[in-house]
Amino acid sequence: MIEISHLCKKFDDQLVLDDINLKISEGELLVVLGGSGTGKSVLLKHMMGLLKPDEGSICIDSVDITKLSDKELIGIRKKIGYLFQEGALYDFMTVFENLAFPLTEHTRLRKPEIARRVKEILAIVDLEGIEEKFPEELSGGMKKRVALARSIILDSKLLLCDEPTSGLDPIRSRDISDLIKTVSLRMKCTTIVTSHDIRNSFRIADRVVLIRDGRIVASGTQKELERSSDTFVKEFIS
Amino acid sequence: MRNFMKKFLDYLAGIGNALFFLFRVFGNILRGRIRIKELLKQIYEQGYQSVLIIMLTSLASGLVLALQGYVAMVRFGAKEYIAHLVALSLVRELGPVFTALIFSGKAGARITAELGTMNVNDQILATKTLGVDPVEFLVVPRMLACIIVVPILTILAEVVGIAGGYFIGVFEANIQSSFYIHQTIRAIHYVDFFSGFIKTFFFALLIGWVCCYKGYYTKGGSLGVGRYTTQAVANSYILIIIANVILTKIILTFWG
């Protein structure tokens, strides 16, 4: 269970998050929709403890992560998977090394067990047999799949995906969205996706939250949002 | 005036941030958070990348020093002292300074470009999200490698430079080979060697610090990587030159 209360963040004089209040149930797949520069990525970075809010709290399983020190946050981050827009794979490591890295850092697994786990996770994202390739040899969609695999390899119970479909063609966008849904169900993890891709968001989301200028302006299922009388909501999802 | 104050305050904040960054690196080192595998990889890459150009430069320095020295010393009938001139110049000053400057331009630039590219591609942030301290994983091995590699390269550079002087001394000035070697050994006292050698650790620290810091905080995409890399090399050049003057004065005052 995640509870965000009265979250505010300013960069210089610009208010990026303005009194965000949000509750996310365990196992829920929530999509945060909004245009560019509305504060979606900033919200995710707060949930990962990468940014400190000016006001408000973020409780993950009753622990307010905004009050934790950097050292304590390292422990929390092990339990959270984060998928970056461009994947952020280490380009000096092979796919195998990228995936094995979190396991060698945080588990006591031996080499054969790590190899087995990497193979398993690559099968989940439909990318068997690419262990020895470097990220530069992969397509954009493949990089995102490997990055998704890396973000869940520690059996994360919370998965944060920052604009996973950006830069992909419509077919790849649909595939990666479906994959996130599949992974979320299979790993039984709470998933929060930021996006401005309306069609795919409605395809996979249990609930959608719409953000405008750092404020939540609508929240609900596709049907609930379609019934909204708010002009901005209507315009955005039409 | 307001603009000037803002720039000045930003500059001070930048220095504070850079010092804090250095303390974080030392904090990791003092707590033994050193990744040996990464460190060895960096030592190999930084050393391998710089060794050839440093050898060539120092060979050329030794040759030119001996040629110029020969012309000057023949006028005073003291060509036997070419070995002294070459050895002392290289060991006390030119070896450490040239090595540091070239290393900064080659390996230092590479460090900034690597870390900068990783930063603009979110790889440094990704390291944090994977529950790993990026300073420990990416910066400590690079800085430590600088501190290990620069002194070793300096000694190699000095040996090669002295060999360059030997060729001119023996084949151009017709000094007897055994006499030249004997004069070189006699010329270098341990004070001469260590007064130059100690400087290399300071130079290496400055290069590692500046280049890692600039790379770690690179902004502005691929253009930013280019800009920060150029700044890193230029700043480390300036710092090496200033540090050399200060260290030379201190060493001469207390050690002679």
Chai-1 contact restraints between the chains, C-beta under 6 A:
chainA,res_idxA,chainB,res_idxB,connection_type,confidence,min_distance_angstrom,max_distance_angstrom,comment,restraint_id
A,M48,B,T129,contact,1.0,0.0,6.0,A-B,restraint_1
A,I74,B,G131,contact,1.0,0.0,6.0,A-B,restraint_2
A,R77,B,T129,contact,1.0,0.0,6.0,A-B,restraint_3
A,R77,B,G131,contact,1.0,0.0,6.0,A-B,restraint_4
A,K78,B,G131,contact,1.0,0.0,6.0,A-B,restraint_5
A,Y82,B,T129,contact,1.0,0.0,6.0,A-B,restraint_6
A,F84,B,D122,contact,1.0,0.0,6.0,A-B,restraint_7
A,A88,B,D122,contact,1.0,0.0,6.0,A-B,restraint_8
A,A88,B,Q123,contact,1.0,0.0,6.0,A-B,restraint_9
A,A88,B,A126,contact,1.0,0.0,6.0,A-B,restraint_10
A,Y90,B,Q123,contact,1.0,0.0,6.0,A-B,restraint_11
A,P102,B,L130,contact,1.0,0.0,6.0,A-B,restraint_12
A,E105,B,V132,contact,1.0,0.0,6.0,A-B,restraint_13
